[in-house]
Amino acid sequence: MTKRMRFKTYKILHNLGTITKESEDQLKEAPRPDTLCGKAMPKTLNSLTMGQLVDILSVKDGDGVKVIEIITGLQPKDLDREAAESVVGFVNFIQSELKRISRMFKELKPHYTPEERQAGIEDLDFGIFGTIDWYAKRMGITNHDDVLLVPWLHIYQCSSIDKENHEYQQRYMKVISSQNN
């Protein structure tokens, strides 16, 4: 049933609570479509800008159509004519990609020394603005809005480099400290 259903029909039936569990289960497994509204869909979200990522994170849960609009520029009325399976499949893909991106950034959390912990470094969490501010300072950018135009992957890669350098510095200080004792 859901393979032929248009997204507009799906939304109406979903809001009425008349979509069967079988249909919902089918849609949970819907794959990423190659195209929506005749436009090629990305295979990853690696090309998103930091601004797009921030915009996506500010969208309320369950508003996959808004997220599609942020990523592709497609309007909700255009998506209504698409197959429900295609639209929901792209939303499924987006959710999977956002989980991947989140895991990548979580893996960048540095390993703190006992001295850093004692000084309260783990209390310093400035969220996404902190990341934008750090990158702006790192790159000598004076306008934070300019950072929003940078691909998030570039910011991630710089953060990864800084983490590796920080961990090297910690190891180096231990070597120096052990030689002085």
BASEPA-221782 format. One line per 5 residues: number of its first residue (from 1); their letters; for each residue x, y, z of N, C-alpha, C, O. Coordinates in steps of 0.05 Angstrom, whole numbers. Each point is the difference from the previous one (the first is absolute). Example, Ala and Ser with C-alpha at 12.3 -4.5 7.8 and 13.67 -1.06 7.14 Angstrom:
REM BASEPA-221782
1 = as = 264:-114:156:-18:24:0:18:24:0:21:0:13  -28:21:-27:16:24:1:-15:22:14:10:22:4;
REM end
This chain:
REM BASEPA-221782
1 = mtkrm = 16:-24:0:-16:24:0:17:25:0:-6:19:-15  27:-18:32:16:25:2:18:5:-24:8:23:-4  -3:-43:-12:18:4:-23:-13:19:-21:14:15:-13  -40:-16:11:-14:17:-20:-12:26:13:-8:18:-15  8:-17:41:-12:23:14:17:25:-3:24:0:3;
6 = rfkty = -38:22:-9:13:26:-2:5:10:29:-14:-7:18  34:24:-15:8:10:26:-23:16:13:-4:-2:24  -10:17:-40:-22:16:11:-22:-18:12:-10:5:22  4:-27:-36:-20:-19:11:11:-13:25:-15:-3:20  40:-4:-20:12:-12:24:-2:19:24:-7:-9:22;
11 = kilhn = 13:34:-26:-1:20:22:-28:1:12:-4:1:24  -16:0:-42:-28:2:9:-7:-25:16:-11:1:22  17:-25:-33:-7:-25:13:16:-3:27:-11:-10:19  36:19:-20:16:-2:24:-11:18:22:-2:-9:23  -6:33:-30:-12:18:20:-26:-10:11:-7:6:23;
16 = lgtit = -8:-21:-39:-25:-11:9:4:-26:15:-19:-11:13  44:1:-13:6:-25:14:-10:-25:-14:-6:-20:13  2:22:-39:-11:-23:-15:20:-16:-16:-7:-18:-15  33:24:18:21:-15:-14:4:-26:16:2:0:25  -2:-22:-39:3:-26:14:28:-3:10:19:12:-10;
21 = kesed = -15:-29:30:26:-6:11:18:-12:-21:24:6:-1  -36:-23:-16:16:-12:-22:11:22:-19:23:-2:-8  -40:21:2:9:22:-18:22:17:14:20:7:-13  -24:-1:38:20:15:15:27:-15:1:21:12:-3  -23:-38:8:25:-16:1:14:-1:-27:24:2:-1;
26 = qlkea = -40:-3:-21:12:1:-26:15:26:-5:22:1:-10  -35:21:19:12:27:-4:25:4:17:18:15:-8  -16:-28:31:24:2:17:24:-12:-14:23:8:6  -28:-26:-25:21:-13:-15:4:13:-28:17:-10:-15  -32:30:9:2:12:-27:29:11:-5:11:13:17;
31 = prpdt = 0:-19:-40:27:8:-6:2:29:-10:-20:12:-7  44:-1:7:5:27:-11:-6:-1:-29:11:-17:-15  -27:35:5:-5:1:-29:23:14:-14:14:17:11  -10:-24:-36:20:13:-16:-8:29:-7:17:18:-2  -43:-14:-2:-11:27:-7:-25:5:16:-15:-18:8;
36 = lcgka = 9:44:-4:-26:9:10:-7:24:-18:17:18:-4  -41:-17:-6:-9:22:-17:19:4:-23:4:23:-9  8:-44:-1:18:2:-23:28:10:7:16:4:-18  -11:0:43:26:10:9:16:-22:13:-10:-15:17  36:12:-24:17:-21:12:3:6:29:5:22:9;
41 = mpktl = -7:-43:7:3:1:29:29:-7:8:12:-18:-12  -1:31:32:27:-6:8:2:-28:12:-19:-11:11  43:-1:-14:5:-27:11:11:2:29:-1:-20:14  10:43:-6:8:6:27:-8:29:6:-8:15:-18  11:-8:43:-5:28:8:27:15:4:0:20:14;
46 = nsltm = 21:-31:-25:27:12:4:3:28:-12:17:15:9  -34:-8:-28:3:26:-13:-16:22:13:0:23:-9  -15:-30:30:-16:21:14:19:21:12:22:-7:9  -31:31:-7:15:21:14:-6:-2:29:-20:-13:9  36:26:7:-5:0:29:-27:14:5:-14:-8:19;
51 = gqlvd = 8:29:-35:-26:14:4:-23:-19:-5:-20:1:14  22:-17:-35:-22:-19:-5:-3:-20:23:-22:-7:8  45:-2:2:-1:-19:23:-13:13:24:-16:-12:14  23:37:-9:-12:15:23:-30:2:-5:-16:-3:18  8:10:-43:-28:3:-6:-15:-26:4:-22:-1:11;
56 = ilsvk = 34:-21:-19:-12:-27:3:-4:-6:30:-21:-11:8  41:17:8:-1:-6:28:-21:17:14:-9:-7:22  1:29:-34:-21:17:13:-28:-8:-8:-20:11:11  17:-29:-30:-26:-9:-9:-12:-19:21:14:-17:11  -40:21:-5:-13:-18:20:-1:-28:-11:-3:-5:-24;
61 = dgdgv = 5:-14:42:-1:-28:-7:-25:-6:-16:-21:10:6  25:-27:-26:-23:-9:-16:-6:17:-24:-17:-7:-16  31:29:12:-5:18:-23:21:-6:-22:16:16:-7  -18:-41:-3:18:-8:-21:-2:16:-26:20:3:-14  -43:8:9:-4:16:-25:17:25:2:12:9:-19;
66 = kviei = -11:4:43:16:24:4:29:-6:-4:15:15:-12  -6:-38:22:28:-8:-2:7:-5:-30:21:8:-9  -39:-21:-6:4:-4:-28:2:27:-14:17:4:-18  -33:15:26:1:27:-12:27:13:5:12:12:-18  -1:-15:43:26:12:6:22:-13:-16:17:14:-10;
71 = itglq = -18:-40:6:21:-14:-14:-2:4:-30:21:3:-13  -45:-4:2:-3:-1:-29:-12:25:-13:3:4:-24  -17:12:41:-14:23:-11:-27:-7:-11:-15:18:-9  7:-44:10:-27:-8:-10:-21:10:18:3:-1:25  -25:10:-36:-22:11:15:-20:-22:8:-3:-20:-14;
76 = pkdld = -10:23:37:-19:-20:9:-21:-7:-20:-7:-23:-3  -4:43:-12:-21:-5:-19:11:-18:-23:-16:-16:-12  42:18:6:11:-17:-21:3:-29:10:-5:-19:-15  11:16:40:3:-27:12:-26:-14:2:-1:-25:-2  -21:40:4:-27:-13:2:-6:-18:-23:-15:-19:3;
81 = reaae = 26:26:-27:-6:-16:-24:18:-25:-3:-5:-17:-16  26:16:33:18:-23:-1:-11:-25:13:-19:3:16  30:-26:-21:-8:-24:13:7:2:30:22:9:7  -40:-17:10:5:1:29:25:-15:7:16:8:16  -12:-31:-29:24:-17:5:26:16:-6:19:-3:15;
86 = svvgf = -19:19:-36:24:15:-7:6:22:21:22:3:9  -43:12:-2:4:22:19:8:-11:28:19:10:12  -33:-30:-3:6:-12:26:27:-14:-1:15:0:19  -8:-12:-42:26:-12:-3:22:20:2:21:-6:12  -25:30:-23:21:21:3:2:10:29:22:5:10;
91 = vnfiq = -45:-3:3:0:7:29:15:-21:16:16:7:18  -20:-32:-24:14:-22:14:30:3:-4:16:-3:18  -8:9:-43:28:4:-7:12:23:16:22:-2:11  -37:24:-10:9:24:15:5:-7:29:20:7:12  -39:-21:0:3:-8:28:25:-17:4:14:4:20;
96 = selkr = -10:-22:-37:24:-17:1:26:17:-2:19:-5:15  -19:23:-34:23:17:-4:5:18:24:23:4:8  -44:7:4:3:18:23:11:-16:24:16:11:16  -24:-36:-13:11:-17:21:30:-4:-5:16:0:19  -9:-5:-44:29:-4:-7:16:25:6:22:-2:12;
101 = isrmf = -32:25:-20:14:25:5:3:5:30:21:8:10  -42:-13:5:0:3:29:21:-18:13:16:9:17  -14:-34:-26:20:-19:10:28:11:-6:18:-2:17  -14:12:-41:26:10:-8:9:23:19:23:0:9  -41:18:-3:7:23:17:4:-10:29:18:10:14;
106 = kelkp = -33:-29:-5:3:-11:27:27:-14:3:12:1:22  -2:-14:-43:26:-13:1:23:20:2:22:-8:7  -27:33:-12:21:21:2:4:10:29:18:15:5  -35:-24:13:3:8:28:28:-8:9:7:-23:-1  9:42:10:27:-6:8:1:-16:26:-19:-1:16;
111 = hytpe = 42:-12:-12:6:-14:25:14:20:18:22:9:-6  -35:-2:28:11:20:18:18:-12:21:-4:-23:9  24:38:-1:17:-8:21:-14:4:27:-19:15:1  28:-29:20:-12:5:26:1:29:8:-18:10:13  40:3:-20:3:29:7:-21:17:-14:-11:19:11;
116 = erqag = 6:-25:-37:-20:15:-15:-28:-5:12:-16:19:1  11:-43:7:-26:-7:12:-3:16:27:-21:11:5  42:-12:10:-1:14:26:-4:30:-3:-14:12:16  24:-1:-38:-4:29:-5:-27:6:-12:-7:23:-2  -9:-44:-5:-27:4:-9:-4:2:-30:-20:11:-9;
121 = iedld = 38:-23:-6:-2:2:-29:-26:-12:-11:-11:8:-20  1:-29:34:-24:-14:-9:-25:17:4:-21:-6:-11  23:27:27:-22:19:4:-2:20:-23:-20:14:-2  40:-13:-15:0:19:-22:-13:-13:-25:13:-15:-14  -39:21:10:-14:-11:-23:-17:23:-11:-21:7:12;
126 = fgifg = 29:3:-34:-14:23:-12:-17:-8:-24:-9:17:-15  6:-43:11:-18:-10:-21:10:8:-28:23:4:-5  -43:-2:-13:7:6:-28:12:27:-4:17:4:-17  -25:16:34:12:26:-3:29:-1:8:17:14:-12  -10:-31:32:28:-3:8:16:-11:-23:23:8:-4;
131 = tidwy = -34:-27:-11:14:-11:-23:4:21:-21:22:3:-12  -42:13:6:2:21:-20:20:21:9:16:9:-16  -16:-1:42:19:19:11:28:-10:-2:18:14:-8  -14:-39:16:27:-13:-1:11:1:-29:23:7:-4  -40:-15:-15:9:-1:-28:6:28:-10:20:4:-14;
136 = akrmg = -36:15:21:5:28:-9:27:9:11:16:12:-15  -11:-16:41:26:8:11:23:-15:-13:20:11:-7  -24:-37:3:21:-17:-12:8:10:-28:23:0:-7  -43:9:-8:5:8:-28:2:30:-4:4:9:-22  -5:6:44:3:29:-2:-24:13:-13:2:21:-13;
141 = itnhd = -26:-33:17:-25:11:-11:-12:18:21:-5:-8:22  -1:33:-30:-11:18:20:-31:0:1:-12:8:20  -1:-17:-41:-29:-1:-1:-9:-29:2:5:-16:-18  -18:10:40:-9:-27:5:-19:-10:-22:0:-24:-5  -15:41:-7:-18:-8:-22:16:-12:-23:-11:-17:-15;
146 = dvllv = 36:25:11:16:-11:-22:5:-30:5:3:-15:-19  -1:8:44:5:-29:7:-24:-17:-8:3:-23:-7  -27:35:7:-24:-15:-8:0:-8:-29:-15:-18:-8  32:31:-8:2:-7:-28:21:-22:-6:2:-9:-23  13:1:43:21:-20:-3:-13:-28:2:-17:-4:16;
151 = pwlhi = 26:-14:-34:-10:-28:3:6:-11:28:22:3:10  -42:-16:2:5:-11:27:23:-19:1:14:-2:20  -9:-12:-42:21:-20:-1:28:13:3:18:-11:12  -15:35:-22:26:15:3:4:7:30:22:-3:10  -44:11:3:2:7:28:6:-25:16:16:0:19;
156 = yqcss = -29:-22:-26:6:-26:14:29:-8:-4:13:-7:20  -2:9:-44:27:-7:-5:20:17:16:20:-11:10  -25:37:-9:17:17:17:-1:-8:29:20:0:14  -44:-6:-5:-3:-9:28:14:-26:5:12:-3:21  -12:-15:-40:14:-25:2:30:4:2:14:-12:16;
161 = idken = -4:30:-32:29:7:0:7:12:27:20:-8:12  -36:26:-2:6:13:26:-1:-21:23:16:1:18  -35:-20:-20:-1:-21:21:26:-17:-1:11:-5:21  -2:-3:-45:24:-15:-2:24:15:11:17:-11:13  -16:37:-20:22:17:10:-1:2:31:21:-1:13;
166 = heyqq = -45:4:-2:-3:2:29:9:-25:13:15:0:21  -22:-23:-32:8:-26:12:30:-4:-2:13:-11:17  -1:20:-40:29:-1:-3:13:17:22:19:-9:13  -29:33:-9:12:18:20:-1:-13:28:18:2:16  -41:-15:-10:-2:-14:26:21:-22:3:13:-2:20;
171 = rymkv = -10:-14:-41:20:-22:0:28:12:3:16:-11:15  -10:32:-29:26:13:0:6:11:28:22:-4:11  -42:16:2:4:11:27:5:-23:20:16:4:18  -28:-26:-22:5:-23:18:29:-10:-4:13:-7:20  -4:5:-45:28:-8:-5:19:19:13:19:-9:14;
176 = issqn = -23:35:-17:18:20:11:-1:-2:31:20:1:13  -44:-3:-2:-4:-2:29:15:-25:11:12:2:21  -14:-25:-35:12:-24:10:31:2:-2:14:-13:16  -4:28:-36:29:3:-2:12:19:21:23:-3:8  -40:21:2:9:19:20:-1:-12:28:10:12:19;
181 = n = -23:-35:-16:-3:-12:27:22:-19:5:1:-12:22;
REM end
